[in-house]
Amino acid sequence: MSAKRFGVLLALTGLCYKKVKFMDSMIFGLLIIGIVALFVLQLVMWIWMLVDCLQNEPSTGNDKVIWVLLMVFLGILGSLLYYFVRRPQRIEEFGH
């Protein structure tokens, strides 16, 4: 292979490498944005369920304390449990 052809080939592979490197950084950036968005959505869900429990859960018995402790210690899992298990029961029983 002549030196001229080798130089052209080297230039082309360098160009392709730069394109791939740019795409990798773009994909990495989108991945970071997605992770941050997911974290923010989880935080919003957690705060929403915590406030909902503190404001609307009846104070009779220990239900409110137990649900708040579950949400604090289990984080998003506790909030999802509250949203899908307790909240529909509370709305059915008390109307809010």
N, C-alpha and C positions, 0 to 999 in steps of 0.2 A: 504494500500500500504506500502510495506516495505521501510525502510530508504535507502536501496541499490538501489532499483528500482527508488525511488524518486530522488536520486542523479544522476542516469543515465539519467533520464528524464530531470532533471534540466540542466545537461551538454549538452544534445542534443538541448534543446530549446535555451540555451545560444549560441551554435554554430550557430544555424539558425539565431538568432538575429544578430550575428556578420556578417553573410553573407548578410542579408538584409541591415544592416547598411552600409556595404561596397558597395553594389549595389546602395543604395540611394546616397552615396557620389559620386559614379562614374557617375550616371545619372545627379546629380547636377553639376558635373564638365563639362560634355558634354553640359548641358544646358548653362552654363556660356560661354563656348567656342563658342557655336552657337550664343549667344546674341552678343558677342564681334565681331564675324565674320560678322554678319548682320550689326552692327554699322559701321564697317570698310567699308563694301560694300556701305552703304548709303553715307558715307563720300566721298568715291572715286567718286561715281556717282554725288554727289553735286558739288565737285570741278571740275570734267570733264565738266559738263554742264555750270558751271559758266565761266570757261576758254573758252569753245566753244562759248558762247554768247559774251564774251568780245572781242574775236579775230575775229569772223566771222560775227557777226550781223552788218548790215550796220548802219552807224552813222547818216543817214538821219532820221529826226523825233525823236520821243521819245521812239521808240520800244526798243532800247538797254537798256535805263535807266529803263523802266517799267519792262522788263524781269529780269534785275539784281535785282531790288528791290523785285520782287516777289520771286526770288530764295533766297534772303537773309532773308526775313521775313517769308516765308513759308517752307524754308528748303527743305527737300527731296520731298515734295509735289510740290513745285514750280519747282524743277528740273525735276520731272516726267512730269509735264504739259508742260514745255519747250520742253522736248525730244519728246513727242508724238503729241504736237499741233504745235508749232512754227518751230522746227527744220526741219521737212519734208517740210513745206511751204517755208522756206528759201532756202533749197537745190533745190527745184523745181524752185524757182524764180531766184536765183543767181548762182546756180551750185556749191556751197560750203557750 
